[in-house]
Structures are given as structure tokens and as C-alpha cells.
Amino acid sequence: MAKIQKVTKHYDAEASRRRILAAAVAEFSNYGFHGARIDRIANKAKAIKRLIYLYFGDKKELYRRVF
């Protein structure tokens, strides 16, 4: 009988933060603070919105971290 191996995916929080920040730079640069949308940032960063709020608290803090 064949052995079944469990495959686990390593999660890299720092890489996620970098992707979110890079996506946020593009979003804020293109749309400004008021036009920027967290859902677009999440999509570009391949992250979930909840993760952005976990790491940065809110849109204003994310903006402060970017600029």
C-alpha cells in the first residue's frame, strides 16, 4: 500500500506584507487616497481583505505606511 504524504504550504507573512504594500503603492498612486479600494489592493496582492486589516488596521494606516 502506498504511503500518503501530507503536503503543507509554508506561509510567509513578510512576503504577504511586501505584496500588499507594493499593490497599495500602485493603487494609491493611480486613484489617490479616496479613490483607492482595499478590495483592489487585496486582489493585486493575492491576499484577502481581512489580512490587510490585520496587518495595517485600516486604509489610513496603510496609506501612511506607503507614503
N, C-alpha and C positions, 0 to 999 in steps of 0.2 A: 504494500500500500504506500502511495506517495505521501511525503511529508508536506503539510500545508504551512507555508511561511506567512507570517503576519507582516504586512507592508505598512510602515508608518511614514508619514510625511513630516519632515522637520520644518518647524515653523520658525521663521527668522523675523522677530519683531522689529529689529533695526532696519532691515531691508524694507519692511512694510512702511515704516515711518518715512524712509527716503523716497519711496514711490509716491506716497501721499503728498509729501512736500513738493516733489517735482511736478505732480499733477496740479497742485494748488498754485504754484508759480504761474503755470500756463493759464489756468482758469482765471485767476485774479488779473493777470496781465491782459487777457482778452476781453474780460467782461467787467472789470472793476469790482470793488467790494460788494456793492448792492446787486449787481447782475450775476455774480458768481453763485453757483449752486453746489451744495455739498454732494448731491447725488451724481453730478457730472464728474466731480473730483474723485469720488469713490469708483465710478466706472473706469476712468482713465488709469487709476492706480490699481485696479483689480482688487479692490478691498470692499468691505461692507461699510455702510454709513456709521453703524454703531461703533466700529473700530476707530473711525476718525474722531468721534465724540469721546471715546475712551482715552485716546492719546492726547487730544488737544482741548477737550472741554466744549468749545463752541467755535463758531465761524470766526468770531472776532479774534480769539486766541490763535487760531490757525493763521489768520492774516498777519498778526503780529510776529509769529514765528517765521513767516515767509519774508516779510519786509522789515 
